[in-house]
Amino acid sequence: MRLQNKVAVVTGAASGIGKEIARTYLREGAKVAIADLNLDAANAAVKELDNTGKLCMGVAMDVSNEDQVNKGIDAVAQNFGGIDILVSNAGIQTVAPVDQFDFGKWKQLISIHLDGAFLTTRACLKYMYKQGRGGSIIYMGSVHSKEASKLKAPYVAAKHGLEGLAKVVAKEGAEHNVRCNVICPGFVRTPLVDKQIPEQAKALGISEADVIKNVMLKETADGQFTTVEDVAEVALFFAAFETNALTGQSLVVSHGWFMQ
């Protein structure tokens, strides 16, 4: 029970990686707020993960909306008595060549990934600083925080930006024992990735099988997808680490796609 009596907020947690992180945190003793754009989906995840009805709550949150973020984080803190862990995981993907990329879609993706991390961080730091017991902020980066791929200009830009934001939060948070780190997964077989396969096949003029083998998994050491369980274990490691010895860092979880 490495997170006993901790309170965690996980955004984009109604499915995929976020849901698995919530499941892992609950297993380790935390109380968890599942924040998601879709409140019905968030509440369904709560019902699935918490059979006591006391350890988990659903929160409607568009992470790019300042008012929704502030109200949602306040509601979590009031319900559970504070906030110790933030996992900024909410994200979308849109693929297109730079010369054809719609500016509105660019701004939407940047806002969800980067503005969302900033807004949720700011709202949670207010409680973490005041509580005096420290905290852990975790951003969901990507191998694309380190590398680039065709068709993903705003995604790569946003994921690189998260590393910069994490370093600033780590420096500012240190005196309050608040750590900030970044998880950088490779391709994880989630609905977000499943949506990309036909889109990239069309954009690149290749088969879906070739997208998986020769685009998504080409640079891995073993040709395997990273799993949601893999990512959740790293999220647990960062959340449970007790000192500022581990802050301002990123950890790649990619079956060797990117090796530092």
N, C-alpha and C positions, 0 to 999 in steps of 0.2 A: 504494500500500500504506500507507494512512494509519493503520492500526492494527497495523503490524508489531510482533510480539512482545508484544502486549497479550493479556490473558486476560479474556474476557467471560462473564458468566452472564446468560442470557435465560430468564425464566420464562414458562410457557405457550407454549413455542416449538415444540411438535410440529406446529402448524398455524397458518394465518392470519398475522397481523401478526408474531407472534413468530418464526415460521419464516422469514419474509422478512428480518427483521432479522438473524437468525443467518446466513442466506445472504450478506447484504451484508457483515457483519463478516468472514466467512471470506474473501470476495473481497478484502477490504482487509488481509488478513494476520493477523487475530486467531486465537487459539484460542478455541473457543466451547463452553460447556456448555449443552446444551439441557435445561432443567429443566421437567418436566411431571408432572401428576398421573398420567398414563398412561405408565409406563415403556416398554411395548412400542411405543407411538406415538413416544416420544422416540427410542428406538433406531432405529426405521424412518426417522425424519428424519435421524439421524446417518448412517445408511447411504446415504441419498440425497444428502446435502450434502457428505460427506467421503469421497472415494474413496481417500484415503491411509490412513484409519483412525488418524491421529495428531493431527489438528487439532480433533477434535470428540468430545464424550462425552455420553451421555445420563444424566440424573439423575432418579430418582423423587422428586418433591417436592410435597407438599400445603403450599402456602405459608401456610396458616392453622395449621399444626402446628409448634410451636416446635422440637421435637426433630428432625423431618424436615428442617426448614430448616437448623438448625445442622449436622447430620450431612452434608447435601448440599453445603453451602458448604465445609465442611472437606474433603470428598472432592475437590471441584474444585481447591481451593488445593493440596492434596497432589499431585494428578495433574499439574497444569500449573505449579506453582511460584508461585502467588499469584493475586490477583484485581485487575483494573484497572477493569473496567466492570461495572455491574449495570443490567440493564433489567428493571424490575418491570412485567411485562406481563400476568400471569395475571389472568383475570377471568371473571365470568359475568354474565348479565342475567336478571332476573325482572321482569315487568310486571304491575301491578295498581293500582287506585286506592288512595289512602292509607287510606280508611275500610274497605277490604277486605283490606289487605295482611297476610299471615301473618307473625307476629313471628319465627318460626323462619327463614323465608326472608329476612326483613330482616337478621337476625343473620348468616346464612350469607354473604350478599352483602357486607356490611360487613367481615366477617372476611377474606374472600378478597382484596378490593381494598385495604383499609386496614391491617388487621393484617398481611397478606402483605407489603405494602410496608415496614412497620416491621420485621418480623422479618428479611426478607432484607437490608434496609439495615444493621441492627445487626450481622448476621453478617458482611457484607462489609466494613463499616468496620473491624472488628477487624484485618483483613488490610491494608486500604488504609492505615490509620494506621501500622501496624508496618512496612510495606514502605518507606515514605519516598519513594515516587515518585508520590504523588497518585492520583487516580482520578476516575471519572465515574459518577454515579448518575442514572439516567433513569427517571422514572415515566411510565406510560402513562395520561395523563389523558383528556380528551375535551372537545369543545365544551361538554359538560355540566359541566365544571369552571368554566364561565363563565355558562352559561345553564341554564334548566330546561325540562323537557318533562313533560307529563302522564304518569302511570302509572309513573314511574321514581324515586320518592322515595329509596330507599336508594342507587341508582346515582348520582344527582345529588349526594346528601350525601357519598358516598365520594369522588367525583371532585373535589368542592370541597375535601375534606379533604386530598387528595394535594398540592394547591397549598400548603396551610399546612405540611404536613410537609416538603415540599421546601425551603421558605424557612428552616425551622429547621436542617435538615441542611446547607444552604448556609452558614449563619452558623457552625455548629459545625465544619464540615469545612474552612473556608477556611484555617485555620492549617496544615492538613495537605495543602493543594492538592487537596482533594477537592471537586468541583463537583456540584451537584444541580439538575436541570432537569426540566421536564414537557413532554411532547408532548401536544397536544390535537387529535386528529383529529375530523373530521366522521364521517358514516356511511361505513364501509368495508365493501365487500361480502365479508364473511367468513361462516363458518357461524354465528357468534354473531348477526350481523345478519339472516341468512336465517331464523333461528329466530324473530326478533322480528316479521317481516312478518306471518305469519298470526296470531300472538298479538295484535298491535295491531289487525289488521283485525277480529278477533272482539271485542276489548274496546271498540273505537270504533264498531263497527257499520258499517264501510265496506269496500270491496274492497281486495285486496292491492295492486292497481295504484294506488289512491288513497293507500294508506299510503306507498308509495314517492314518488309525485309530490307529494302535498299535506301529508305529515308529515315524512318523512325528508329530502327534497331541496327542500322549499318555499322555505327561506331561503337556499339557495346562489345564487351569482351566475350559474351556468350550468347548473343542474339535473343535475350530475354527481356520482357517488360519488367519494370519495377512494379511492386505491388503496393496497394494501399496499406497493407500491414507493415511493409518495410518503412514507409514514410511515417506511419504512426509511432513506430518504435523510436525513430529519431526525434519526433516531436516530444515523446516522453522523456528521452534523454536530456533534451534542452530544458524542458519544464522542471525536471527534478534536480537539475544541477544546482548546487546551493551557494556557489560563490561567484565573484566577478572574474575568476580565472578564465571562465569561458564566456566571453562577451564580444560582440562585434565580429563574429566569425560566421562562415558559411560552410555547410557540410553537403557534399555532393553524394546523392544516392541514385546511382544510374547504371549499375552493372558495368562500370568501367568506361562509360561513354566519354566522360571527361575525367582526366586524372591530373591532379594538381602536383 
